[in-house]
Protein backbone atom coordinates (compact mmCIF):
# COMPACT_ATOMS: atom_id res chain seq x y z
CA UNK A 1 0.00 0.00 0.00
CA UNK A 2 1.28 3.49 -0.72
CA UNK A 3 2.42 4.82 2.65
CA UNK A 4 5.10 7.46 2.36
CA UNK A 5 7.40 9.47 4.57
CA UNK A 6 8.14 12.98 3.34
CA UNK A 7 11.46 14.13 4.74
CA UNK A 8 11.11 13.74 8.50
CA UNK A 9 7.30 13.58 8.34
CA UNK A 10 6.44 9.91 8.84
CA UNK A 11 3.02 8.27 9.23
CA UNK A 12 2.18 6.42 12.43
CA UNK A 13 -0.50 3.80 11.85
CA UNK A 14 -1.76 1.67 14.72
CA UNK A 15 -1.30 -2.06 13.98
CA UNK A 16 -5.03 -2.64 14.52
CA UNK A 17 -5.98 -0.03 11.89
CA UNK A 18 -6.83 -1.01 8.32
CA UNK A 19 -5.46 0.98 5.38
CA UNK A 20 -6.67 -0.37 2.05
CA UNK A 21 -3.88 -1.07 -0.48
CA UNK A 22 -5.33 1.55 -2.83
CA UNK A 23 -5.41 4.35 -0.24
CA UNK A 24 -2.53 6.83 0.01
CA UNK A 25 -1.03 8.06 3.29
CA UNK A 26 1.74 10.67 3.12
CA UNK A 27 3.71 12.46 5.81
CA UNK A 28 2.62 13.43 9.30
CA UNK A 29 -0.51 11.28 9.57
CA UNK A 30 -1.48 9.37 12.71
CA UNK A 31 -4.21 6.73 12.52
CA UNK A 32 -5.67 5.19 15.68
CA UNK A 33 -6.69 1.65 16.58
CA UNK A 34 -9.57 0.02 14.68
CA UNK A 35 -9.80 2.95 12.27
CA UNK A 36 -10.02 2.37 8.54
CA UNK A 37 -8.94 4.15 5.37
CA UNK A 38 -10.69 2.91 2.22
CA UNK A 39 -9.83 2.71 -1.52
CA UNK A 40 -8.92 5.96 -3.19
CA UNK A 41 -8.74 7.94 0.05
CA UNK A 42 -5.77 10.31 0.33
CA UNK A 43 -4.43 11.53 3.67
CA UNK A 44 -1.69 14.05 2.93
CA UNK A 45 0.20 15.40 5.92
CA UNK A 46 2.85 17.25 3.95
CA UNK A 47 2.45 20.75 5.42
CA UNK A 48 0.62 19.95 8.65
CA UNK A 49 -0.49 17.14 10.92
CA UNK A 50 -3.45 14.82 10.40
CA UNK A 51 -4.78 12.98 13.44
CA UNK A 52 -7.36 10.22 13.01
CA UNK A 53 -8.74 8.81 16.26
CA UNK A 54 -9.88 5.29 17.06
CA UNK A 55 -12.73 3.42 15.33
CA UNK A 56 -13.05 6.10 12.65
CA UNK A 57 -13.60 5.41 8.96
CA UNK A 58 -12.19 7.53 6.14
CA UNK A 59 -14.19 6.22 3.21
CA UNK A 60 -13.55 5.77 -0.49
CA UNK A 61 -12.19 8.79 -2.32
CA UNK A 62 -12.06 11.08 0.72
CA UNK A 63 -9.31 13.71 0.81
CA UNK A 64 -7.85 14.75 4.15
CA UNK A 65 -5.23 17.50 4.09
CA UNK A 66 -3.71 19.86 6.64
CA UNK A 67 -1.89 23.14 6.41
CA UNK A 68 0.96 24.30 8.64
CA UNK A 69 -1.22 26.53 10.82
CA UNK A 70 -4.22 24.21 11.12
CA UNK A 71 -3.93 20.47 11.72
CA UNK A 72 -6.81 18.30 10.61
CA UNK A 73 -8.17 16.32 13.54
CA UNK A 74 -10.85 13.63 13.32
CA UNK A 75 -11.87 12.15 16.67
CA UNK A 76 -12.94 8.71 17.80
CA UNK A 77 -15.99 6.85 16.42
CA UNK A 78 -16.41 9.17 13.43
CA UNK A 79 -17.67 8.41 9.95
CA UNK A 80 -16.15 10.37 7.04
CA UNK A 81 -18.17 9.56 3.95
CA UNK A 82 -17.17 8.86 0.37
CA UNK A 83 -15.54 11.75 -1.50
CA UNK A 84 -15.55 14.07 1.53
CA UNK A 85 -12.85 16.74 1.80
CA UNK A 86 -11.45 17.82 5.17
CA UNK A 87 -8.82 20.53 5.45
CA UNK A 88 -7.48 22.24 8.56
CA UNK A 89 -10.60 21.47 10.62
CA UNK A 90 -11.56 19.60 13.78
CA UNK A 91 -14.16 16.85 13.73
CA UNK A 92 -14.94 15.88 17.32
CA UNK A 93 -15.76 12.37 18.58
CA UNK A 94 -18.90 10.64 17.27
CA UNK A 95 -19.50 13.00 14.34
CA UNK A 96 -20.48 12.15 10.77
CA UNK A 97 -19.18 13.88 7.65
CA UNK A 98 -21.48 13.04 4.74
CA UNK A 99 -20.48 11.91 1.27
CA UNK A 100 -19.21 14.65 -1.00
CA UNK A 101 -19.15 17.28 1.73
CA UNK A 102 -16.37 19.80 2.42
CA UNK A 103 -15.20 21.03 5.83
CA UNK A 104 -12.65 23.85 5.69
CA UNK A 105 -10.04 25.67 7.81
CA UNK A 106 -10.74 26.23 11.50
CA UNK A 107 -14.23 24.73 11.26
CA UNK A 108 -15.36 22.69 14.25
CA UNK A 109 -17.84 19.85 13.87
CA UNK A 110 -18.82 19.04 17.45
CA UNK A 111 -19.61 15.68 18.99
CA UNK A 112 -22.76 14.05 17.66
CA UNK A 113 -23.05 16.50 14.76
CA UNK A 114 -23.64 15.58 11.13
CA UNK A 115 -22.46 17.40 8.02
CA UNK A 116 -24.98 16.40 5.35
CA UNK A 117 -23.96 14.93 2.02
CA UNK A 118 -22.78 17.66 -0.34
CA UNK A 119 -22.69 20.39 2.33
CA UNK A 120 -19.88 22.95 2.47
CA UNK A 121 -18.83 24.03 5.96
CA UNK A 122 -16.90 27.26 5.47
CA UNK A 123 -13.83 28.50 7.35
CA UNK A 124 -14.29 29.12 11.09
CA UNK A 125 -17.84 27.69 11.15
CA UNK A 126 -18.92 25.93 14.33
CA UNK A 127 -21.37 23.04 13.97
CA UNK A 128 -22.78 22.57 17.50
CA UNK A 129 -23.22 19.22 19.25
CA UNK A 130 -26.02 17.10 17.75
CA UNK A 131 -26.64 19.66 14.98
CA UNK A 132 -26.99 19.09 11.24
CA UNK A 133 -25.07 21.25 8.75
CA UNK A 134 -26.79 21.22 5.37
CA UNK A 135 -26.43 23.08 2.07
CA UNK A 136 -23.92 25.30 0.27
CA UNK A 137 -22.82 27.18 2.26
CA UNK A 138 -23.96 25.05 5.18
CA UNK A 139 -26.71 26.26 7.45
CA UNK A 140 -27.16 24.79 10.90
CA UNK A 141 -30.21 22.89 12.14
CA UNK A 142 -29.97 22.37 15.89
CA UNK A 143 -30.68 18.95 17.41
CA UNK A 144 -31.23 17.39 13.98
CA UNK A 145 -28.43 14.79 14.06
CA UNK A 146 -28.74 11.20 15.26
CA UNK A 147 -25.93 10.08 17.55
CA UNK A 148 -27.32 6.53 17.43
CA UNK A 149 -27.02 6.40 13.63
CA UNK A 150 -23.46 7.74 13.80
CA UNK A 151 -22.55 5.06 16.37
CA UNK A 152 -24.05 2.33 14.17
CA UNK A 153 -22.11 3.59 11.13
CA UNK A 154 -18.84 3.73 13.05
CA UNK A 155 -19.35 0.21 14.43
CA UNK A 156 -20.23 -1.13 10.97
CA UNK A 157 -16.93 0.14 9.55
CA UNK A 158 -14.91 -1.30 12.45
CA UNK A 159 -16.47 -4.68 11.68
CA UNK A 160 -15.96 -4.29 7.93
CA UNK A 161 -12.30 -3.33 8.41
CA UNK A 162 -11.70 -6.48 10.45
CA UNK A 163 -13.30 -8.50 7.67
CA UNK A 164 -11.08 -6.84 5.06
CA UNK A 165 -7.92 -7.38 7.13
CA UNK A 166 -8.83 -11.05 7.39
CA UNK A 167 -10.27 -11.84 3.93
CA UNK A 168 -9.05 -9.33 1.31
CA UNK A 169 -6.79 -10.89 -1.30
CA UNK A 170 -5.50 -9.96 -4.71
CA UNK A 171 -6.59 -12.11 -7.64
N, C-alpha and C positions, 0 to 999 in steps of 0.2 A: 504494500500500500504506500502511496506517496506521502511520507512524513519527512519533513525537511527541517534542518536547522538553518538559520540564516545568520552567519557570523556567530556571535555568542548567544543569540536567541534560539533556545532549544525547547521543543515541546516536552511536556510532562503528562503522560497518559497513564491513568491508573490501570493496573493489569486486569481489573474486572470490567473495564470499559470496552465497548465494541466500536471500532472504526472500520467501516466498510472499505474494501480494497480500492474502490473507485472514488473515495472521498480524498480531499487534500487538506493536510494540516501543515502549516508553515510557521516557524518562529516561536514566539513567546505565547504559547497556547497551553493551558492546563485543563485537563478533562478529568472529572471525578469518577468515582466508582459507580458502576452500573449505568453510566451514561452511554449514549449511542450517537454516532455520526454516520449518516446514511449516504447512499450513492450520489455523487455529484455535488455534495456539500463542500464548501471551501471555508476553512477557518484560517485567516491570514493575520498572524501577529507579527507583522514586519515592522511597524512603527510603534505599536503599543501592545498592551497585554490583553489577552482574551482568557477569561476564567469561566469555565463551565462546571457547574456544581455536580452533585450526585443525582442519579436517576433522571437525568434530563435528556431529551431527544432533540437532535439537530437533524431535521429531516431532509429528504432528497432535494438537492439543488439550492439549499439555503446558503447564503453568504453572510459570514460573520467577520467583521473587520474592526480594527481599533486604530485610533490615532494617538500620537504621543501624549496629548493632554488628557484624553478621555479613554480609559480602558473600557472594554465591553465585558460586562459581567452578566452571566445568566445563572440564576440560583439553582437550588435543588428542586426536583420534582416538577420541572417545567417542560412544556411542549412547544417546540419551535417548528412551525409547519413548513410544508414544501414551498420552496422558492422565496422564503422570507429573507429580508435583509436587515441585519442589525449592525449598527455602527456607532461606537462611542456612547452606548447607553447602558442602563442598568435594568435588568429584568429580575425582579425579586422572586423568592421561592413561590412555587405553586401558581405560576402564571402561564398563560397560553398566548402564543404569538401565532396568529392565523396565517394560512397559506397566502403567499403573495403579498404580505404586508411589509411595511418598512418602518423601522424605529430608529430615529436619528440621534445625533449628539446631545448628550446631557438629558435625554428623556429618561423618565423613571416609570416603569410599569410595576406597580405595587403588587404585593401578594394577593393571589386570588383574582387578579384582573385578567381580562381577555382583550387582545387586540384583534378585531375581526379581520377575516380574510380580505385582502386588498386595501386595508386601511393604511394611511400614512400618518404616523405620529411624528410631528415636527420637533425640531430642536427645543430643548428645555421644557417640553410638555410633561406634566405629571398625570399619570393615569392612576386614580386612587384605588385603594383596596376594593376588590369585588366589583369594580366598574368595568364597563365595556367601552372600548374606543372603536368608533366606526366611521368610515367615510374618508374623503380626501378633501382638505385635511381632516384628520380625525376629530370628531366631537365626542364628548364623554356622556355616557348614560350611567348614572350611579346605580349601584346594587343590581346590575343586569348581567353579571357573570355568574357562572356556576362552578364553584370550587370542587364539587363532587365530580363533575364532568372532566375537569382538569386532572384530578387525581386518577380517574379511570384511564385517561389517555396516557398519563405518565407511566402508570403501572403496565399498561398494554405494551408500551415500547420497551420497558425493562424486560418483560417476558419475551418479546420478539427478538431483542438483542441476544438474549441467552440462547434462543433457538438458532439464530444465525451463527453465533460463535461455535455452536455444536455441529450444525448440519450443513453450512454453506460450503460448497466445493466447486471448483472450476471444471467444466467439461470440455 
